[in-house]
Amino acid sequence: MNANLASPGAAGAADPVDPLQSLWMPFTPNRLFKAHPRLIESASGAYYTLADQRRVFDCLSALWCTPLGHAHPRIVRAVQEQVQRLDFSPSFQLGHKPAFELARRIAQLAGRPHDRVFFVNSGSEAVDTALKIAIAYHRMRGEASRTRIIGRERAYHGVGLGGTSVGGISPNRKMFAPLMLPGVDHLPHTYSPDDMRYSRGQPQWGAHLADELERLVGLHDASTIAAVIVEPMQGSTGVIVPPRGYLERLREISTKHGILLIFDEVITGFGRLGKPFASQYFGVQPDLTTFAKAVTNGVVPMGGVLARSGIYDTFMSGPEQAIEFFHGYTYSGHPLAVAAGHASLDAFIEERQIERAASLAPVLENAVHTLRGEPNVIDIRNIGLTAAIELEPCAGQPGLRARRVFERAIEEGLLVRFTGDSISLAPPFISTPDEILAMIEGLRRTLRALATG
Ligand SMILES: Cc1ncc(COP(=O)(O)O)c(C=O)c1O
């Protein structure tokens, strides 16, 4: 690596600064990484090539964002053509046609053709945008007292101040306590190993946990609550699958009390459960839906919010010449993201990739549950084309066991992701059944090697 990359002003001089030091890495133990850097050089299809030329299978579709595999020719071509035609177009007071068309296609794919789509650039921005829409919606309807948002323990809704506040992961929140939104409350999470260990798909136990929303309504009064936000399947904290009947019950209670239901589909959007959106998989319709990641197959950052048409119409009630929603980003509906979005949708639809994810789901389910009984495995759960393996933590060192698996799995040609002591799997939809079986066998060898090594 060129050391001069690191320090502006040091050109030509011997540069004492290791370029690895200049980058402050996100959600990474920086000192550990920089002592043992693990660099990726290139990617194609379902594989990365590391800097030492090892090829590794992408077990989590990058960060849940590349279900169509890397360097998909259709997306590469679309972005290359777009950058020559229109590289940027302001999104305030001006528009470019493909952005409008992409919004229509996404609403259709979600099975809600009348919904409106607001484009942003990430999942975090999508969440904060949805929260703003919810608060402003009630205010415009004359219910300005509805300011409270209900999140859920163990939730990950990105790193914006809204998303961090409604999120339920303590290390993400505690450093920033004074910045957390006032009035937020949380539902309990739904993971109870003793009641659902080794469930396949949705656990039978736990629908009653949705009644906690009724309790919070009793505590705070519905007139103070704007929205409840949940990930239909909690991805980032290790594939926490909603109990049967739970989301239906949340929908019932929120409708009863005039509370908006927000589904954060940043991970589940665009096919991870074998239907375009988790709302279709579970048959539960939210009022607002966030998406990001797979909308462009991760190629260009993009996110968005789908809003029920009635919510949009409420905003449209003021004078015609007035801006209705004082919110937006310079890069909302960026032409390159839109081009990548259209090409990704073409691939999802024409290559029947979501159907492919659905057909691979039982292959993953059957294979991953064969890891039951392997060393240190204490739970396995799955839904759609995703699964998690929970490991017995090393005494006094939470996260260490899973980190060791992550490191050893690279020797087996597997790039897995770990959170706490769980290993998450979400292979690309383009994987073959043999690749999924090989992934599980590689993990089995890893678990056994670590137990004896
Ligand atoms: C459910 C959910 N919401 C929001 C986010 C944040 O997305 P981003 O990292 O694009 O800001 C994530 C990221 O993993 C997520 O899983």
The ligand as a Gaussian input file, in Angstrom:
#p B3LYP/6-31G(d) Opt

LIG

0 1
 C      -33.317000      -2.729000       9.926000
 C      -32.254000      -1.719000       9.613000
 N      -32.568000      -0.424000       9.600000
 C      -31.655000       0.520000       9.313000
 C      -30.358000       0.169000       9.026000
 C      -29.344000       1.234000       8.731000
 O      -28.989000       1.224000       7.399000
 P      -27.707000       2.023000       6.901000
 O      -26.508000       1.339000       7.467000
 O      -27.813000       1.942000       5.394000
 O      -27.840000       3.431000       7.374000
 C      -29.994000      -1.172000       9.025000
 C      -28.616000      -1.588000       8.704000
 O      -28.248000      -2.726000       8.771000
 C      -30.959000      -2.149000       9.336000
 O      -30.659000      -3.435000       9.396000

